[in-house]
Amino acid sequence: MTEILKLTELRKLMQSMERTLGLEQLSPVERDIYYAAEELSKADQEVRTFGLIEHTLVQSVSRPTFFRALKSLVQKGYLSQSGSANRGRYVVHAPK
């Protein structure tokens, strides 16, 4: 199997899993931010904006696009602002 065919199969599998989890309605940037937040939340209960914006999956996203997508994820319930006094901290919620 060629490398491109392997990549194609992997992409199809990922799309299927996203559909199963209900993530297909998210934009690609929203999905990448959500994946990054999920990965970062394993080390801590909260995810910091600074950590998200520096993550490999989203580091090439412009700041305005990043913050629009972050706001959208909060509005859709995938993330919520932390109850702590500090701004820029979020809690990750399971997909609906």
Gaussian input, Z-matrix of N, CA and C with variables (Angstrom, degrees):
# hf/3-21g

backbone

0 1
 N
 C     1     B1
 C     2     B2     1     A1
 N     3     B3     2     A2     1     D1
 C     4     B4     3     A3     2     D2
 C     5     B5     4     A4     3     D3
 N     6     B6     5     A5     4     D4
 C     7     B7     6     A6     5     D5
 C     8     B8     7     A7     6     D6
 N     9     B9     8     A8     7     D7
 C    10    B10     9     A9     8     D8
 C    11    B11    10    A10     9     D9
 N    12    B12    11    A11    10    D10
 C    13    B13    12    A12    11    D11
 C    14    B14    13    A13    12    D12
 N    15    B15    14    A14    13    D13
 C    16    B16    15    A15    14    D14
 C    17    B17    16    A16    15    D15
 N    18    B18    17    A17    16    D16
 C    19    B19    18    A18    17    D17
 C    20    B20    19    A19    18    D18
 N    21    B21    20    A20    19    D19
 C    22    B22    21    A21    20    D20
 C    23    B23    22    A22    21    D21
 N    24    B24    23    A23    22    D22
 C    25    B25    24    A24    23    D23
 C    26    B26    25    A25    24    D24
 N    27    B27    26    A26    25    D25
 C    28    B28    27    A27    26    D26
 C    29    B29    28    A28    27    D27
 N    30    B30    29    A29    28    D28
 C    31    B31    30    A30    29    D29
 C    32    B32    31    A31    30    D30
 N    33    B33    32    A32    31    D31
 C    34    B34    33    A33    32    D32
 C    35    B35    34    A34    33    D33
 N    36    B36    35    A35    34    D34
 C    37    B37    36    A36    35    D35
 C    38    B38    37    A37    36    D36
 N    39    B39    38    A38    37    D37
 C    40    B40    39    A39    38    D38
 C    41    B41    40    A40    39    D39
 N    42    B42    41    A41    40    D40
 C    43    B43    42    A42    41    D41
 C    44    B44    43    A43    42    D42
 N    45    B45    44    A44    43    D43
 C    46    B46    45    A45    44    D44
 C    47    B47    46    A46    45    D45
 N    48    B48    47    A47    46    D46
 C    49    B49    48    A48    47    D47
 C    50    B50    49    A49    48    D48
 N    51    B51    50    A50    49    D49
 C    52    B52    51    A51    50    D50
 C    53    B53    52    A52    51    D51
 N    54    B54    53    A53    52    D52
 C    55    B55    54    A54    53    D53
 C    56    B56    55    A55    54    D54
 N    57    B57    56    A56    55    D55
 C    58    B58    57    A57    56    D56
 C    59    B59    58    A58    57    D57
 N    60    B60    59    A59    58    D58
 C    61    B61    60    A60    59    D59
 C    62    B62    61    A61    60    D60
 N    63    B63    62    A62    61    D61
 C    64    B64    63    A63    62    D62
 C    65    B65    64    A64    63    D63
 N    66    B66    65    A65    64    D64
 C    67    B67    66    A66    65    D65
 C    68    B68    67    A67    66    D66
 N    69    B69    68    A68    67    D67
 C    70    B70    69    A69    68    D68
 C    71    B71    70    A70    69    D69
 N    72    B72    71    A71    70    D70
 C    73    B73    72    A72    71    D71
 C    74    B74    73    A73    72    D72
 N    75    B75    74    A74    73    D73
 C    76    B76    75    A75    74    D74
 C    77    B77    76    A76    75    D75
 N    78    B78    77    A77    76    D76
 C    79    B79    78    A78    77    D77
 C    80    B80    79    A79    78    D78
 N    81    B81    80    A80    79    D79
 C    82    B82    81    A81    80    D80
 C    83    B83    82    A82    81    D81
 N    84    B84    83    A83    82    D82
 C    85    B85    84    A84    83    D83
 C    86    B86    85    A85    84    D84
 N    87    B87    86    A86    85    D85
 C    88    B88    87    A87    86    D86
 C    89    B89    88    A88    87    D87
 N    90    B90    89    A89    88    D88
 C    91    B91    90    A90    89    D89
 C    92    B92    91    A91    90    D90
 N    93    B93    92    A92    91    D91
 C    94    B94    93    A93    92    D92
 C    95    B95    94    A94    93    D93
 N    96    B96    95    A95    94    D94
 C    97    B97    96    A96    95    D95
 C    98    B98    97    A97    96    D96
 N    99    B99    98    A98    97    D97
 C   100   B100    99    A99    98    D98
 C   101   B101   100   A100    99    D99
 N   102   B102   101   A101   100   D100
 C   103   B103   102   A102   101   D101
 C   104   B104   103   A103   102   D102
 N   105   B105   104   A104   103   D103
 C   106   B106   105   A105   104   D104
 C   107   B107   106   A106   105   D105
 N   108   B108   107   A107   106   D106
 C   109   B109   108   A108   107   D107
 C   110   B110   109   A109   108   D108
 N   111   B111   110   A110   109   D109
 C   112   B112   111   A111   110   D110
 C   113   B113   112   A112   111   D111
 N   114   B114   113   A113   112   D112
 C   115   B115   114   A114   113   D113
 C   116   B116   115   A115   114   D114
 N   117   B117   116   A116   115   D115
 C   118   B118   117   A117   116   D116
 C   119   B119   118   A118   117   D117
 N   120   B120   119   A119   118   D118
 C   121   B121   120   A120   119   D119
 C   122   B122   121   A121   120   D120
 N   123   B123   122   A122   121   D121
 C   124   B124   123   A123   122   D122
 C   125   B125   124   A124   123   D123
 N   126   B126   125   A125   124   D124
 C   127   B127   126   A126   125   D125
 C   128   B128   127   A127   126   D126
 N   129   B129   128   A128   127   D127
 C   130   B130   129   A129   128   D128
 C   131   B131   130   A130   129   D129
 N   132   B132   131   A131   130   D130
 C   133   B133   132   A132   131   D131
 C   134   B134   133   A133   132   D132
 N   135   B135   134   A134   133   D133
 C   136   B136   135   A135   134   D134
 C   137   B137   136   A136   135   D135
 N   138   B138   137   A137   136   D136
 C   139   B139   138   A138   137   D137
 C   140   B140   139   A139   138   D138
 N   141   B141   140   A140   139   D139
 C   142   B142   141   A141   140   D140
 C   143   B143   142   A142   141   D141
 N   144   B144   143   A143   142   D142
 C   145   B145   144   A144   143   D143
 C   146   B146   145   A145   144   D144
 N   147   B147   146   A146   145   D145
 C   148   B148   147   A147   146   D146
 C   149   B149   148   A148   147   D147
 N   150   B150   149   A149   148   D148
 C   151   B151   150   A150   149   D149
 C   152   B152   151   A151   150   D150
 N   153   B153   152   A152   151   D151
 C   154   B154   153   A153   152   D152
 C   155   B155   154   A154   153   D153
 N   156   B156   155   A155   154   D154
 C   157   B157   156   A156   155   D155
 C   158   B158   157   A157   156   D156
 N   159   B159   158   A158   157   D157
 C   160   B160   159   A159   158   D158
 C   161   B161   160   A160   159   D159
 N   162   B162   161   A161   160   D160
 C   163   B163   162   A162   161   D161
 C   164   B164   163   A163   162   D162
 N   165   B165   164   A164   163   D163
 C   166   B166   165   A165   164   D164
 C   167   B167   166   A166   165   D165
 N   168   B168   167   A167   166   D166
 C   169   B169   168   A168   167   D167
 C   170   B170   169   A169   168   D168
 N   171   B171   170   A170   169   D169
 C   172   B172   171   A171   170   D170
 C   173   B173   172   A172   171   D171
 N   174   B174   173   A173   172   D172
 C   175   B175   174   A174   173   D173
 C   176   B176   175   A175   174   D174
 N   177   B177   176   A176   175   D175
 C   178   B178   177   A177   176   D176
 C   179   B179   178   A178   177   D177
 N   180   B180   179   A179   178   D178
 C   181   B181   180   A180   179   D179
 C   182   B182   181   A181   180   D180
 N   183   B183   182   A182   181   D181
 C   184   B184   183   A183   182   D182
 C   185   B185   184   A184   183   D183
 N   186   B186   185   A185   184   D184
 C   187   B187   186   A186   185   D185
 C   188   B188   187   A187   186   D186
 N   189   B189   188   A188   187   D187
 C   190   B190   189   A189   188   D188
 C   191   B191   190   A190   189   D189
 N   192   B192   191   A191   190   D190
 C   193   B193   192   A192   191   D191
 C   194   B194   193   A193   192   D192
 N   195   B195   194   A194   193   D193
 C   196   B196   195   A195   194   D194
 C   197   B197   196   A196   195   D195
 N   198   B198   197   A197   196   D196
 C   199   B199   198   A198   197   D197
 C   200   B200   199   A199   198   D198
 N   201   B201   200   A200   199   D199
 C   202   B202   201   A201   200   D200
 C   203   B203   202   A202   201   D201
 N   204   B204   203   A203   202   D202
 C   205   B205   204   A204   203   D203
 C   206   B206   205   A205   204   D204
 N   207   B207   206   A206   205   D205
 C   208   B208   207   A207   206   D206
 C   209   B209   208   A208   207   D207
 N   210   B210   209   A209   208   D208
 C   211   B211   210   A210   209   D209
 C   212   B212   211   A211   210   D210
 N   213   B213   212   A212   211   D211
 C   214   B214   213   A213   212   D212
 C   215   B215   214   A214   213   D213
 N   216   B216   215   A215   214   D214
 C   217   B217   216   A216   215   D215
 C   218   B218   217   A217   216   D216
 N   219   B219   218   A218   217   D217
 C   220   B220   219   A219   218   D218
 C   221   B221   220   A220   219   D219
 N   222   B222   221   A221   220   D220
 C   223   B223   222   A222   221   D221
 C   224   B224   223   A223   222   D222
 N   225   B225   224   A224   223   D223
 C   226   B226   225   A225   224   D224
 C   227   B227   226   A226   225   D225
 N   228   B228   227   A227   226   D226
 C   229   B229   228   A228   227   D227
 C   230   B230   229   A229   228   D228
 N   231   B231   230   A230   229   D229
 C   232   B232   231   A231   230   D230
 C   233   B233   232   A232   231   D231
 N   234   B234   233   A233   232   D232
 C   235   B235   234   A234   233   D233
 C   236   B236   235   A235   234   D234
 N   237   B237   236   A236   235   D235
 C   238   B238   237   A237   236   D236
 C   239   B239   238   A238   237   D237
 N   240   B240   239   A239   238   D238
 C   241   B241   240   A240   239   D239
 C   242   B242   241   A241   240   D240
 N   243   B243   242   A242   241   D241
 C   244   B244   243   A243   242   D242
 C   245   B245   244   A244   243   D243
 N   246   B246   245   A245   244   D244
 C   247   B247   246   A246   245   D245
 C   248   B248   247   A247   246   D246
 N   249   B249   248   A248   247   D247
 C   250   B250   249   A249   248   D248
 C   251   B251   250   A250   249   D249
 N   252   B252   251   A251   250   D250
 C   253   B253   252   A252   251   D251
 C   254   B254   253   A253   252   D252
 N   255   B255   254   A254   253   D253
 C   256   B256   255   A255   254   D254
 C   257   B257   256   A256   255   D255
 N   258   B258   257   A257   256   D256
 C   259   B259   258   A258   257   D257
 C   260   B260   259   A259   258   D258
 N   261   B261   260   A260   259   D259
 C   262   B262   261   A261   260   D260
 C   263   B263   262   A262   261   D261
 N   264   B264   263   A263   262   D262
 C   265   B265   264   A264   263   D263
 C   266   B266   265   A265   264   D264
 N   267   B267   266   A266   265   D265
 C   268   B268   267   A267   266   D266
 C   269   B269   268   A268   267   D267
 N   270   B270   269   A269   268   D268
 C   271   B271   270   A270   269   D269
 C   272   B272   271   A271   270   D270
 N   273   B273   272   A272   271   D271
 C   274   B274   273   A273   272   D272
 C   275   B275   274   A274   273   D273
 N   276   B276   275   A275   274   D274
 C   277   B277   276   A276   275   D275
 C   278   B278   277   A277   276   D276
 N   279   B279   278   A278   277   D277
 C   280   B280   279   A279   278   D278
 C   281   B281   280   A280   279   D279
 N   282   B282   281   A281   280   D280
 C   283   B283   282   A282   281   D281
 C   284   B284   283   A283   282   D282
 N   285   B285   284   A284   283   D283
 C   286   B286   285   A285   284   D284
 C   287   B287   286   A286   285   D285

   B1=1.4476
   B2=1.5379
   B3=1.2999
   B4=1.4584
   B5=1.5255
   B6=1.2981
   B7=1.4678
   B8=1.5199
   B9=1.3269
   B10=1.4655
   B11=1.5250
   B12=1.3153
   B13=1.4689
   B14=1.5275
   B15=1.3106
   B16=1.4665
   B17=1.5220
   B18=1.3109
   B19=1.4682
   B20=1.5279
   B21=1.3179
   B22=1.4646
   B23=1.5242
   B24=1.3167
   B25=1.4607
   B26=1.5353
   B27=1.3169
   B28=1.4651
   B29=1.5253
   B30=1.3150
   B31=1.4692
   B32=1.5220
   B33=1.3284
   B34=1.4649
   B35=1.5284
   B36=1.3229
   B37=1.4610
   B38=1.5306
   B39=1.3202
   B40=1.4596
   B41=1.5307
   B42=1.3220
   B43=1.4607
   B44=1.5260
   B45=1.3201
   B46=1.4573
   B47=1.5271
   B48=1.3230
   B49=1.4658
   B50=1.5283
   B51=1.3217
   B52=1.4635
   B53=1.5239
   B54=1.3158
   B55=1.4616
   B56=1.5279
   B57=1.3289
   B58=1.4592
   B59=1.5299
   B60=1.3340
   B61=1.4634
   B62=1.5300
   B63=1.3224
   B64=1.4595
   B65=1.5208
   B66=1.3032
   B67=1.4648
   B68=1.5242
   B69=1.3235
   B70=1.4615
   B71=1.5234
   B72=1.3414
   B73=1.4637
   B74=1.5220
   B75=1.3247
   B76=1.4599
   B77=1.5234
   B78=1.3218
   B79=1.4608
   B80=1.5267
   B81=1.3271
   B82=1.4652
   B83=1.5320
   B84=1.3141
   B85=1.4652
   B86=1.5241
   B87=1.3306
   B88=1.4698
   B89=1.5285
   B90=1.3271
   B91=1.4702
   B92=1.5193
   B93=1.3248
   B94=1.4655
   B95=1.5213
   B96=1.3180
   B97=1.4713
   B98=1.5275
   B99=1.3206
   B100=1.4659
   B101=1.5308
   B102=1.3307
   B103=1.4608
   B104=1.5288
   B105=1.3275
   B106=1.4682
   B107=1.5295
   B108=1.3348
   B109=1.4668
   B110=1.5183
   B111=1.3152
   B112=1.4697
   B113=1.5275
   B114=1.3151
   B115=1.4585
   B116=1.5328
   B117=1.3101
   B118=1.4634
   B119=1.5232
   B120=1.3187
   B121=1.4684
   B122=1.5185
   B123=1.3239
   B124=1.4610
   B125=1.5235
   B126=1.3235
   B127=1.4629
   B128=1.5227
   B129=1.3223
   B130=1.4591
   B131=1.5231
   B132=1.3058
   B133=1.4661
   B134=1.5206
   B135=1.3114
   B136=1.4564
   B137=1.5228
   B138=1.3158
   B139=1.4537
   B140=1.5192
   B141=1.3105
   B142=1.4629
   B143=1.5239
   B144=1.3187
   B145=1.4588
   B146=1.5227
   B147=1.3322
   B148=1.4636
   B149=1.5242
   B150=1.3158
   B151=1.4580
   B152=1.5129
   B153=1.3309
   B154=1.4622
   B155=1.5227
   B156=1.3157
   B157=1.4653
   B158=1.5288
   B159=1.3417
   B160=1.4662
   B161=1.5337
   B162=1.3336
   B163=1.4644
   B164=1.5294
   B165=1.3105
   B166=1.4630
   B167=1.5291
   B168=1.3178
   B169=1.4646
   B170=1.5225
   B171=1.3198
   B172=1.4693
   B173=1.5233
   B174=1.2980
   B175=1.4612
   B176=1.5277
   B177=1.3356
   B178=1.4635
   B179=1.5328
   B180=1.3303
   B181=1.4616
   B182=1.5326
   B183=1.3284
   B184=1.4643
   B185=1.5310
   B186=1.3122
   B187=1.4633
   B188=1.5329
   B189=1.3355
   B190=1.4733
   B191=1.5291
   B192=1.3327
   B193=1.4698
   B194=1.5208
   B195=1.3164
   B196=1.4594
   B197=1.5314
   B198=1.3287
   B199=1.4682
   B200=1.5266
   B201=1.3264
   B202=1.4715
   B203=1.5278
   B204=1.3265
   B205=1.4678
   B206=1.5255
   B207=1.3187
   B208=1.4671
   B209=1.5282
   B210=1.3227
   B211=1.4672
   B212=1.5311
   B213=1.3150
   B214=1.4602
   B215=1.5316
   B216=1.3296
   B217=1.4641
   B218=1.5241
   B219=1.3227
   B220=1.4721
   B221=1.5279
   B222=1.3209
   B223=1.4704
   B224=1.5272
   B225=1.3194
   B226=1.4673
   B227=1.5277
   B228=1.3341
   B229=1.4538
   B230=1.5226
   B231=1.3211
   B232=1.4666
   B233=1.5240
   B234=1.3232
   B235=1.4579
   B236=1.5160
   B237=1.3203
   B238=1.4605
   B239=1.5147
   B240=1.3230
   B241=1.4497
   B242=1.5148
   B243=1.3016
   B244=1.4581
   B245=1.5167
   B246=1.2957
   B247=1.4572
   B248=1.5102
   B249=1.3305
   B250=1.4626
   B251=1.5241
   B252=1.3124
   B253=1.4600
   B254=1.5241
   B255=1.3236
   B256=1.4574
   B257=1.5183
   B258=1.3265
   B259=1.4603
   B260=1.5246
   B261=1.3169
   B262=1.4531
   B263=1.5153
   B264=1.3196
   B265=1.4640
   B266=1.5326
   B267=1.3188
   B268=1.4621
   B269=1.5157
   B270=1.3266
   B271=1.4553
   B272=1.5323
   B273=1.3191
   B274=1.4647
   B275=1.5212
   B276=1.3442
   B277=1.4573
   B278=1.5254
   B279=1.3082
   B280=1.4699
   B281=1.5250
   B282=1.3271
   B283=1.4682
   B284=1.5219
   B285=1.3039
   B286=1.4745
   B287=1.4928
   A1=108.16
   A2=116.08
   A3=119.80
   A4=110.39
   A5=115.29
   A6=120.88
   A7=111.64
   A8=117.13
   A9=119.86
   A10=111.02
   A11=117.67
   A12=120.29
   A13=110.74
   A14=116.78
   A15=119.94
   A16=110.41
   A17=115.44
   A18=120.35
   A19=111.01
   A20=116.56
   A21=121.06
   A22=110.76
   A23=117.37
   A24=121.46
   A25=111.26
   A26=115.49
   A27=120.18
   A28=110.77
   A29=117.22
   A30=121.87
   A31=110.80
   A32=117.09
   A33=120.84
   A34=110.89
   A35=116.29
   A36=120.82
   A37=110.64
   A38=116.01
   A39=120.29
   A40=111.07
   A41=117.57
   A42=120.60
   A43=111.11
   A44=116.53
   A45=120.59
   A46=111.04
   A47=116.75
   A48=120.44
   A49=110.89
   A50=117.98
   A51=121.51
   A52=110.56
   A53=116.46
   A54=121.16
   A55=110.18
   A56=116.66
   A57=121.97
   A58=111.56
   A59=116.69
   A60=121.58
   A61=113.27
   A62=116.66
   A63=120.12
   A64=113.50
   A65=116.95
   A66=120.71
   A67=113.23
   A68=117.72
   A69=119.35
   A70=113.37
   A71=118.06
   A72=119.91
   A73=112.38
   A74=117.44
   A75=120.48
   A76=110.30
   A77=115.74
   A78=119.53
   A79=108.82
   A80=117.73
   A81=119.47
   A82=112.92
   A83=117.83
   A84=120.35
   A85=110.35
   A86=117.46
   A87=120.66
   A88=110.59
   A89=116.22
   A90=119.56
   A91=110.74
   A92=117.16
   A93=119.94
   A94=111.62
   A95=117.17
   A96=120.20
   A97=109.64
   A98=116.55
   A99=120.23
   A100=110.74
   A101=117.83
   A102=121.08
   A103=110.81
   A104=116.24
   A105=120.54
   A106=110.26
   A107=116.95
   A108=121.00
   A109=110.68
   A110=116.36
   A111=120.44
   A112=110.56
   A113=117.00
   A114=120.08
   A115=110.86
   A116=117.63
   A117=121.58
   A118=112.38
   A119=117.21
   A120=119.84
   A121=112.41
   A122=117.91
   A123=120.92
   A124=111.03
   A125=116.57
   A126=120.92
   A127=111.74
   A128=117.57
   A129=121.53
   A130=107.42
   A131=117.10
   A132=120.65
   A133=111.81
   A134=115.87
   A135=121.03
   A136=109.91
   A137=114.61
   A138=121.81
   A139=107.44
   A140=115.94
   A141=120.49
   A142=109.94
   A143=115.32
   A144=121.04
   A145=110.64
   A146=116.68
   A147=121.04
   A148=111.06
   A149=117.10
   A150=120.68
   A151=112.25
   A152=116.27
   A153=120.33
   A154=111.64
   A155=115.64
   A156=119.98
   A157=111.68
   A158=116.80
   A159=121.68
   A160=112.40
   A161=117.79
   A162=121.64
   A163=110.80
   A164=115.70
   A165=122.71
   A166=112.87
   A167=117.43
   A168=120.40
   A169=113.47
   A170=117.98
   A171=120.00
   A172=114.13
   A173=118.50
   A174=119.63
   A175=113.50
   A176=118.35
   A177=120.20
   A178=112.80
   A179=117.64
   A180=122.47
   A181=108.76
   A182=116.73
   A183=119.37
   A184=109.78
   A185=116.70
   A186=121.29
   A187=112.59
   A188=119.17
   A189=117.94
   A190=112.79
   A191=116.94
   A192=120.59
   A193=110.47
   A194=116.69
   A195=121.54
   A196=110.32
   A197=116.99
   A198=119.90
   A199=112.36
   A200=118.31
   A201=119.93
   A202=110.30
   A203=116.37
   A204=120.74
   A205=110.88
   A206=117.36
   A207=121.63
   A208=110.21
   A209=116.32
   A210=121.02
   A211=110.54
   A212=116.49
   A213=120.93
   A214=111.50
   A215=117.37
   A216=120.88
   A217=111.55
   A218=117.14
   A219=120.85
   A220=109.28
   A221=116.77
   A222=120.58
   A223=111.92
   A224=116.82
   A225=121.27
   A226=112.28
   A227=117.69
   A228=121.20
   A229=115.85
   A230=118.28
   A231=120.66
   A232=111.64
   A233=116.11
   A234=123.17
   A235=107.72
   A236=116.71
   A237=120.58
   A238=108.10
   A239=115.18
   A240=118.46
   A241=108.44
   A242=114.98
   A243=121.20
   A244=110.11
   A245=116.10
   A246=121.44
   A247=113.48
   A248=117.32
   A249=119.92
   A250=110.18
   A251=115.88
   A252=121.09
   A253=112.56
   A254=117.44
   A255=120.43
   A256=111.42
   A257=115.51
   A258=120.03
   A259=108.73
   A260=115.76
   A261=119.53
   A262=114.36
   A263=116.55
   A264=121.20
   A265=108.70
   A266=114.75
   A267=119.99
   A268=111.23
   A269=114.77
   A270=122.93
   A271=106.34
   A272=116.06
   A273=121.95
   A274=109.22
   A275=115.69
   A276=121.63
   A277=109.47
   A278=115.71
   A279=121.20
   A280=109.64
   A281=116.87
   A282=120.31
   A283=110.54
   A284=115.33
   A285=120.79
   A286=111.51
   D1=132.55
   D2=-179.61
   D3=-74.26
   D4=163.56
   D5=-179.92
   D6=-60.74
   D7=-40.25
   D8=-178.91
   D9=-67.27
   D10=-34.63
   D11=176.81
   D12=-68.66
   D13=-38.86
   D14=175.94
   D15=-62.32
   D16=-43.19
   D17=178.72
   D18=-64.31
   D19=-39.23
   D20=177.56
   D21=-61.85
   D22=-45.12
   D23=178.82
   D24=-63.21
   D25=-41.40
   D26=178.14
   D27=-62.89
   D28=-41.98
   D29=179.67
   D30=-64.60
   D31=-41.77
   D32=177.95
   D33=-63.12
   D34=-41.48
   D35=177.87
   D36=-62.57
   D37=-43.12
   D38=179.73
   D39=-63.82
   D40=-43.29
   D41=177.54
   D42=-60.87
   D43=-40.82
   D44=178.79
   D45=-63.32
   D46=-43.59
   D47=179.20
   D48=-65.82
   D49=-40.30
   D50=177.91
   D51=-62.64
   D52=-40.69
   D53=177.96
   D54=-63.26
   D55=-44.35
   D56=179.69
   D57=-61.18
   D58=-39.16
   D59=-178.82
   D60=-83.81
   D61=-7.05
   D62=-179.35
   D63=80.56
   D64=23.55
   D65=-178.76
   D66=-94.71
   D67=-3.11
   D68=-174.56
   D69=-67.66
   D70=-20.41
   D71=179.79
   D72=-81.10
   D73=-9.17
   D74=177.03
   D75=-80.00
   D76=148.23
   D77=175.26
   D78=-70.12
   D79=162.08
   D80=177.92
   D81=-56.30
   D82=-38.82
   D83=179.14
   D84=-68.19
   D85=-41.75
   D86=177.53
   D87=-60.88
   D88=-43.34
   D89=178.96
   D90=-61.62
   D91=-45.01
   D92=-179.20
   D93=-63.33
   D94=-39.96
   D95=177.42
   D96=-65.63
   D97=-42.07
   D98=179.51
   D99=-63.53
   D100=-44.03
   D101=177.67
   D102=-61.41
   D103=-44.03
   D104=179.20
   D105=-62.58
   D106=-42.94
   D107=179.98
   D108=-63.31
   D109=-42.33
   D110=178.80
   D111=-61.89
   D112=-43.82
   D113=179.81
   D114=-64.98
   D115=-44.63
   D116=-178.44
   D117=-69.47
   D118=-28.50
   D119=-178.08
   D120=-72.48
   D121=-14.58
   D122=178.50
   D123=-66.17
   D124=-31.31
   D125=-179.08
   D126=-83.91
   D127=-23.16
   D128=-176.08
   D129=-149.66
   D130=162.59
   D131=178.93
   D132=-72.81
   D133=-31.38
   D134=-177.32
   D135=-112.32
   D136=155.12
   D137=176.73
   D138=-114.96
   D139=132.70
   D140=-179.88
   D141=-95.76
   D142=143.95
   D143=178.75
   D144=-54.57
   D145=-42.43
   D146=-179.50
   D147=-58.40
   D148=-43.48
   D149=178.76
   D150=-64.61
   D151=-39.71
   D152=179.49
   D153=-64.63
   D154=-48.18
   D155=-174.45
   D156=-67.15
   D157=-22.21
   D158=178.84
   D159=-91.33
   D160=-8.88
   D161=-175.91
   D162=-65.02
   D163=145.55
   D164=-178.11
   D165=-54.75
   D166=-38.12
   D167=-177.08
   D168=-68.66
   D169=-23.69
   D170=-175.30
   D171=-124.73
   D172=4.24
   D173=-175.25
   D174=-65.15
   D175=-20.54
   D176=178.44
   D177=-91.53
   D178=-1.48
   D179=179.53
   D180=-81.00
   D181=136.28
   D182=179.53
   D183=-66.06
   D184=153.74
   D185=-178.83
   D186=-58.29
   D187=-47.31
   D188=179.11
   D189=-59.61
   D190=-42.37
   D191=178.69
   D192=-64.76
   D193=-42.15
   D194=178.53
   D195=-57.26
   D196=-50.66
   D197=-175.90
   D198=-70.54
   D199=-31.66
   D200=173.83
   D201=-64.45
   D202=-44.64
   D203=-179.88
   D204=-66.61
   D205=-39.24
   D206=178.16
   D207=-61.75
   D208=-45.17
   D209=178.04
   D210=-61.77
   D211=-40.87
   D212=178.93
   D213=-63.65
   D214=-41.10
   D215=177.79
   D216=-63.05
   D217=-35.89
   D218=176.49
   D219=-67.20
   D220=-45.72
   D221=-179.62
   D222=-62.71
   D223=-33.64
   D224=-179.26
   D225=-84.28
   D226=-7.08
   D227=175.64
   D228=89.55
   D229=7.31
   D230=178.38
   D231=-78.02
   D232=-27.92
   D233=175.58
   D234=-132.95
   D235=155.35
   D236=171.28
   D237=-139.56
   D238=151.30
   D239=178.39
   D240=-68.91
   D241=141.76
   D242=-179.00
   D243=-66.56
   D244=151.33
   D245=177.70
   D246=-76.18
   D247=-7.11
   D248=179.59
   D249=-70.01
   D250=164.36
   D251=-176.22
   D252=-69.25
   D253=-23.24
   D254=-177.22
   D255=-77.75
   D256=135.82
   D257=173.95
   D258=-80.64
   D259=164.05
   D260=176.72
   D261=81.39
   D262=18.47
   D263=177.09
   D264=-121.78
   D265=135.72
   D266=-175.59
   D267=-132.28
   D268=153.19
   D269=175.90
   D270=-110.66
   D271=135.55
   D272=-179.35
   D273=-90.29
   D274=135.63
   D275=177.85
   D276=-115.10
   D277=150.36
   D278=179.78
   D279=-63.84
   D280=148.98
   D281=177.08
   D282=-59.72
   D283=152.02
   D284=-179.08
   D285=-90.02

